[in-house]
Amino acid sequence: MQMEKEEVLRKKAAIDMLGAYITEMELNELSNATIKKYVADIHQWLCGMTEIISKADILCYKETLCTKYKAASVNSKIISVNRYLKWLGFERLAVKTKRIQNANGLENMLTKECYMKMLCYADAHNKKKMYCIMKTLAQTGIRIGELKYITVESVKEGSATVWNKGKFRTVYFTDGELGYCGNIN
């Protein structure tokens, strides 16, 4: 039985190809923020590598990340590196992400009672803008970053088109759903 030769990547080659990878991501219309994040993760990874990079080196890098970051951050960085390795044709050097088990509880959820108290507080203290923001988020399910797409005109029209994570989607408002929020400037 013949032992298979271990696949390795030369650090210099990985650095030299990074510009072409950035161009490829731009052509694939990844957002500037995504490209910036991937490049930062790849730079961080390459800074910690020796001239010859093996799978064992990448596994060691992953373990180092685990001592500094939470599992979700480790996974995010590993995904950036794995995508780059795949693009380079070195997918056999890719490593698995950390398994994360989500909690089964609802302890971080806002209760309806708490939501109503916050609305009453904002209303009683003449904080109309905050009141409208809370109602809009709760009743439409949009993310805070999508709030910028909700305008007085869109509320009057009954819908808004929001852009997030490379996709457009339409958010509809039912009659009276946002109350006096259409009059806030």
PEDA-V913127 format. One record per backbone hydrogen bond with DSSP energy under -0.5 kcal/mol. CO is the residue of the C=O (numbers start at 0). NH is the residue of the N-H. If there is no record, write none. Layout:
# PEDA-V913127
CO/NH
CO/NH
This chain:
# PEDA-V913127
8/52
9/13
10/14
11/15
12/16
14/17
16/20
17/21
18/22
19/23
20/24
21/25
22/26
23/27
24/29
25/28
30/34
31/35
32/36
33/37
34/38
35/39
36/40
37/41
38/42
39/43
40/44
41/45
42/46
43/47
44/47
45/48
50/10
50/52
51/53
52/8
53/57
54/58
55/59
56/60
57/61
58/62
59/63
60/64
61/65
62/66
63/66
63/67
64/67
64/68
69/73
70/74
71/75
72/76
73/77
74/78
75/79
76/80
77/81
78/82
79/83
80/84
81/85
82/86
83/87
84/88
84/89
85/88
89/92
90/93
99/101
105/108
110/114
111/115
112/116
113/117
114/118
115/119
116/120
117/121
118/122
119/123
120/124
121/126
122/125
125/127
126/130
127/131
128/132
129/133
130/134
131/135
132/136
133/137
134/138
135/139
136/140
142/145
143/146
145/148
146/149
148/150
150/154
151/155
152/156
153/157
153/158
157/172
159/161
159/170
161/168
163/166
166/163
168/161
170/159
173/176
175/178
177/180
178/181
179/182
180/183
